[in-house]
Amino acid sequence: MASSYKHQIDADRCKGCGLCVDVCPKNVLEISDQVNTKGYFPAYQARPEDCIFCAICCTMCPDVAITISEITQEAQGQES
């Protein structure tokens, strides 16, 4: 049984520092042109299909705004 993962950025926690964008080996992330509730331009997944879930972005984020979590087989069936 293969595991699936979900990459999520808390846009309101992100300060748009760009560290995650710089370290992403697949160039998945970019800085948004939309401001968040705190007035920052947060990172977002511009190319989510290219994400390999390496978690380097999670490690680099000083604001702990990025999470990668495992999706269980049961939850996958409910996400339609």
JOGI-V564552 format. One line per field, one symbol per residue. psi: psi as a letter, one per 30 degrees, with the letter a starting at -180 (. if undefined). Layout:
psi: ???
This chain:
psi: jkkllkkkkjeffkghfgeeeefjfgheklklgklafggljllljeifffkghfgeeeefjfghfkkklkkleeeeffh.
